[in-house]
């Protein structure tokens, strides 16, 4: 299942360096706020890691710039490739349906998946989401409205939600 070669691009954002790892078809495998190649690759299971990683340009970089420029919908059509169970695939697809400025709680997200009592499964889907921003798991909050966890840091999550609420 390993992709032979993946392209890695770093983009400067107001929230820090943003990494984009894309497969040979330019689909985003991993995205997040780091400049650490090891942290990027760690978001993929070993069986799904690329054999080679080369620096280069990705189409997704333009969407990141547009998002930070105020076009929050720019990330919606970026192609991603994720590896998971059918439930995880459904969950990742559902995350893309959460509109900016309208976050859900984990319970609300579980309900959107058709399983209102599956809150832990909903949280696990968010935790295993590798192409952050493009699959906006940051738009899911704890039941009390607090941030909860985020692979790239709670402060980044807070700033993303504030930015989206303001537009």
C-alpha positions as YAML, in Angstrom:
chain: A
units: angstrom
residues:
- id: 1
  name: UNK
  ca: [0.00, 0.00, 0.00]
- id: 2
  name: UNK
  ca: [2.98, 2.33, 0.24]
- id: 3
  name: UNK
  ca: [2.94, 5.11, -2.31]
- id: 4
  name: UNK
  ca: [6.28, 5.11, -4.09]
- id: 5
  name: UNK
  ca: [7.05, 8.81, -3.87]
- id: 6
  name: UNK
  ca: [5.28, 11.62, -2.07]
- id: 7
  name: UNK
  ca: [5.81, 15.34, -2.33]
- id: 8
  name: UNK
  ca: [6.33, 17.39, 0.82]
- id: 9
  name: UNK
  ca: [5.75, 21.14, 0.82]
- id: 10
  name: UNK
  ca: [5.92, 23.59, 3.70]
- id: 11
  name: UNK
  ca: [3.80, 26.75, 3.62]
- id: 12
  name: UNK
  ca: [4.15, 29.70, 6.00]
- id: 13
  name: UNK
  ca: [0.86, 30.55, 7.76]
- id: 14
  name: UNK
  ca: [-0.13, 32.87, 10.62]
- id: 15
  name: UNK
  ca: [-0.37, 29.70, 12.74]
- id: 16
  name: UNK
  ca: [3.17, 28.58, 11.90]
- id: 17
  name: UNK
  ca: [4.68, 26.35, 9.24]
- id: 18
  name: UNK
  ca: [2.13, 24.11, 7.53]
- id: 19
  name: UNK
  ca: [3.20, 20.79, 6.03]
- id: 20
  name: UNK
  ca: [1.48, 19.15, 3.08]
- id: 21
  name: UNK
  ca: [2.40, 15.59, 2.10]
- id: 22
  name: UNK
  ca: [0.81, 14.57, -1.21]
- id: 23
  name: UNK
  ca: [0.87, 11.28, -3.10]
- id: 24
  name: UNK
  ca: [1.79, 10.86, -6.77]
- id: 25
  name: UNK
  ca: [-1.75, 11.92, -7.79]
- id: 26
  name: UNK
  ca: [-1.33, 15.13, -5.71]
- id: 27
  name: UNK
  ca: [-3.89, 13.98, -3.14]
- id: 28
  name: UNK
  ca: [-3.10, 15.14, 0.39]
- id: 29
  name: UNK
  ca: [-2.06, 12.29, 2.68]
- id: 30
  name: UNK
  ca: [-1.05, 14.39, 5.69]
- id: 31
  name: UNK
  ca: [-1.33, 18.05, 6.51]
- id: 32
  name: UNK
  ca: [-0.58, 19.92, 9.70]
- id: 33
  name: UNK
  ca: [1.18, 22.74, 11.47]
- id: 34
  name: UNK
  ca: [4.78, 21.60, 11.72]
- id: 35
  name: UNK
  ca: [8.10, 21.75, 9.93]
- id: 36
  name: UNK
  ca: [9.13, 18.35, 11.29]
- id: 37
  name: UNK
  ca: [9.20, 15.66, 8.58]
- id: 38
  name: UNK
  ca: [9.12, 12.93, 11.23]
- id: 39
  name: UNK
  ca: [5.93, 14.36, 12.76]
- id: 40
  name: UNK
  ca: [4.32, 14.42, 9.32]
- id: 41
  name: UNK
  ca: [5.20, 10.79, 8.56]
- id: 42
  name: UNK
  ca: [4.13, 9.69, 12.05]
- id: 43
  name: UNK
  ca: [0.53, 10.61, 11.13]
- id: 44
  name: UNK
  ca: [0.52, 7.62, 8.73]
- id: 45
  name: UNK
  ca: [0.74, 3.97, 9.71]
- id: 46
  name: UNK
  ca: [4.01, 2.44, 8.52]
- id: 47
  name: UNK
  ca: [2.23, 0.42, 5.80]
- id: 48
  name: UNK
  ca: [0.91, 3.66, 4.27]
- id: 49
  name: UNK
  ca: [4.08, 5.75, 4.45]
- id: 50
  name: UNK
  ca: [5.71, 6.69, 1.16]
- id: 51
  name: UNK
  ca: [8.93, 4.97, 0.20]
- id: 52
  name: UNK
  ca: [10.48, 8.31, -0.81]
- id: 53
  name: UNK
  ca: [9.62, 11.88, 0.19]
- id: 54
  name: UNK
  ca: [10.78, 14.69, -2.07]
- id: 55
  name: UNK
  ca: [10.40, 18.45, -1.63]
- id: 56
  name: UNK
  ca: [8.15, 20.09, -4.18]
- id: 57
  name: UNK
  ca: [4.96, 21.97, -4.97]
- id: 58
  name: UNK
  ca: [1.42, 20.74, -4.29]
- id: 59
  name: UNK
  ca: [-1.90, 22.05, -5.58]
- id: 60
  name: UNK
  ca: [-3.14, 22.13, -1.98]
- id: 61
  name: UNK
  ca: [-0.73, 24.97, -1.12]
- id: 62
  name: UNK
  ca: [-2.86, 27.47, -3.05]
- id: 63
  name: UNK
  ca: [-5.92, 26.40, -1.05]
- id: 64
  name: UNK
  ca: [-4.04, 26.98, 2.21]
- id: 65
  name: UNK
  ca: [-3.07, 30.50, 1.09]
- id: 66
  name: UNK
  ca: [-6.67, 31.21, 0.03]
- id: 67
  name: UNK
  ca: [-8.06, 29.86, 3.33]
- id: 68
  name: UNK
  ca: [-5.76, 32.12, 5.33]
- id: 69
  name: UNK
  ca: [-6.69, 34.96, 3.00]
- id: 70
  name: UNK
  ca: [-10.33, 34.62, 4.06]
- id: 71
  name: UNK
  ca: [-11.71, 32.15, 1.49]
- id: 72
  name: UNK
  ca: [-12.66, 29.43, 3.96]
- id: 73
  name: UNK
  ca: [-14.26, 27.32, 1.22]
- id: 74
  name: UNK
  ca: [-10.92, 27.02, -0.63]
- id: 75
  name: UNK
  ca: [-10.07, 23.85, 1.31]
- id: 76
  name: UNK
  ca: [-13.34, 22.08, 0.45]
- id: 77
  name: UNK
  ca: [-12.34, 20.65, -2.92]
- id: 78
  name: UNK
  ca: [-8.77, 19.63, -2.14]
- id: 79
  name: UNK
  ca: [-8.41, 15.93, -2.85]
- id: 80
  name: UNK
  ca: [-7.25, 13.77, 0.03]
- id: 81
  name: UNK
  ca: [-6.36, 10.10, 0.38]
- id: 82
  name: UNK
  ca: [-7.04, 8.40, 3.71]
- id: 83
  name: UNK
  ca: [-6.67, 4.82, 4.82]
- id: 84
  name: UNK
  ca: [-9.20, 3.46, 7.30]
- id: 85
  name: UNK
  ca: [-12.26, 1.41, 8.05]
- id: 86
  name: UNK
  ca: [-15.61, 2.08, 6.39]
- id: 87
  name: UNK
  ca: [-16.76, 3.91, 9.56]
- id: 88
  name: UNK
  ca: [-13.65, 6.09, 9.54]
- id: 89
  name: UNK
  ca: [-14.14, 6.84, 5.83]
- id: 90
  name: UNK
  ca: [-17.75, 7.90, 6.51]
- id: 91
  name: UNK
  ca: [-16.59, 10.00, 9.44]
- id: 92
  name: UNK
  ca: [-13.88, 11.76, 7.47]
- id: 93
  name: UNK
  ca: [-16.38, 12.50, 4.74]
- id: 94
  name: UNK
  ca: [-18.84, 13.87, 7.34]
- id: 95
  name: UNK
  ca: [-16.15, 16.14, 8.80]
- id: 96
  name: UNK
  ca: [-15.93, 17.84, 5.42]
- id: 97
  name: UNK
  ca: [-19.64, 18.67, 5.71]
- id: 98
  name: UNK
  ca: [-19.20, 20.71, 8.91]
- id: 99
  name: UNK
  ca: [-19.45, 24.34, 7.88]
- id: 100
  name: UNK
  ca: [-16.97, 26.97, 9.08]
- id: 101
  name: UNK
  ca: [-18.21, 28.85, 12.12]
- id: 102
  name: UNK
  ca: [-20.67, 26.04, 12.99]
- id: 103
  name: UNK
  ca: [-18.64, 23.51, 15.00]
- id: 104
  name: UNK
  ca: [-20.25, 20.36, 16.36]
- id: 105
  name: UNK
  ca: [-19.70, 18.61, 19.66]
- id: 106
  name: UNK
  ca: [-18.43, 15.03, 19.60]
- id: 107
  name: UNK
  ca: [-21.99, 13.98, 20.45]
- id: 108
  name: UNK
  ca: [-23.34, 16.06, 17.56]
- id: 109
  name: UNK
  ca: [-20.73, 14.55, 15.26]
- id: 110
  name: UNK
  ca: [-21.66, 11.02, 16.41]
- id: 111
  name: UNK
  ca: [-25.31, 11.88, 15.74]
- id: 112
  name: UNK
  ca: [-24.41, 13.12, 12.26]
- id: 113
  name: UNK
  ca: [-22.82, 9.71, 11.66]
- id: 114
  name: UNK
  ca: [-26.10, 8.05, 12.68]
- id: 115
  name: UNK
  ca: [-24.79, 6.72, 16.00]
- id: 116
  name: UNK
  ca: [-25.51, 9.27, 18.77]
- id: 117
  name: UNK
  ca: [-24.04, 7.03, 21.47]
- id: 118
  name: UNK
  ca: [-20.78, 6.40, 19.59]
- id: 119
  name: UNK
  ca: [-19.01, 9.46, 20.99]
- id: 120
  name: UNK
  ca: [-15.70, 7.65, 21.53]
- id: 121
  name: UNK
  ca: [-15.74, 6.37, 17.95]
- id: 122
  name: UNK
  ca: [-16.42, 9.93, 16.74]
- id: 123
  name: UNK
  ca: [-13.48, 11.21, 18.79]
- id: 124
  name: UNK
  ca: [-11.27, 8.42, 17.41]
- id: 125
  name: UNK
  ca: [-12.18, 9.39, 13.84]
- id: 126
  name: UNK
  ca: [-11.03, 12.93, 14.57]
- id: 127
  name: UNK
  ca: [-7.83, 11.73, 16.24]
- id: 128
  name: UNK
  ca: [-6.89, 9.55, 13.26]
- id: 129
  name: UNK
  ca: [-7.53, 12.26, 10.69]
- id: 130
  name: UNK
  ca: [-4.22, 12.85, 8.88]
- id: 131
  name: UNK
  ca: [-5.01, 15.63, 6.34]
- id: 132
  name: UNK
  ca: [-5.96, 18.24, 8.93]
- id: 133
  name: UNK
  ca: [-7.47, 21.51, 7.68]
- id: 134
  name: UNK
  ca: [-8.69, 19.84, 4.46]
- id: 135
  name: UNK
  ca: [-10.71, 17.38, 6.57]
- id: 136
  name: UNK
  ca: [-11.59, 19.89, 9.30]
- id: 137
  name: UNK
  ca: [-11.56, 17.83, 12.49]
- id: 138
  name: UNK
  ca: [-10.79, 21.09, 14.32]
- id: 139
  name: UNK
  ca: [-14.52, 21.86, 13.96]
- id: 140
  name: UNK
  ca: [-15.46, 19.25, 16.59]
- id: 141
  name: UNK
  ca: [-15.54, 20.26, 20.26]
- id: 142
  name: UNK
  ca: [-16.15, 18.65, 23.63]
- id: 143
  name: UNK
  ca: [-19.71, 18.56, 24.88]
- id: 144
  name: UNK
  ca: [-19.09, 21.58, 27.10]
- id: 145
  name: UNK
  ca: [-17.80, 23.59, 24.13]
- id: 146
  name: UNK
  ca: [-14.13, 23.45, 25.12]
- id: 147
  name: UNK
  ca: [-11.42, 22.66, 22.61]
- id: 148
  name: UNK
  ca: [-10.52, 19.08, 23.50]
- id: 149
  name: UNK
  ca: [-7.46, 17.63, 21.82]
- id: 150
  name: UNK
  ca: [-5.94, 18.44, 18.46]
- id: 151
  name: UNK
  ca: [-2.89, 16.74, 16.95]
- id: 152
  name: UNK
  ca: [-1.33, 20.09, 16.06]
- id: 153
  name: UNK
  ca: [-2.05, 21.84, 19.37]
- id: 154
  name: UNK
  ca: [-5.08, 23.31, 21.06]
- id: 155
  name: UNK
  ca: [-3.90, 26.87, 20.37]
- id: 156
  name: UNK
  ca: [-3.87, 26.24, 16.62]
- id: 157
  name: UNK
  ca: [-7.37, 24.76, 16.91]
- id: 158
  name: UNK
  ca: [-8.57, 27.80, 18.86]
- id: 159
  name: UNK
  ca: [-7.15, 30.23, 16.27]
- id: 160
  name: UNK
  ca: [-8.72, 28.26, 13.39]
- id: 161
  name: UNK
  ca: [-12.14, 28.34, 15.05]
- id: 162
  name: UNK
  ca: [-11.81, 32.05, 15.85]
- id: 163
  name: UNK
  ca: [-10.81, 32.80, 12.26]
- id: 164
  name: UNK
  ca: [-13.78, 30.82, 10.91]
- id: 165
  name: UNK
  ca: [-16.25, 32.40, 13.33]
- id: 166
  name: UNK
  ca: [-15.15, 35.88, 12.27]
- id: 167
  name: UNK
  ca: [-15.82, 35.37, 8.54]
...
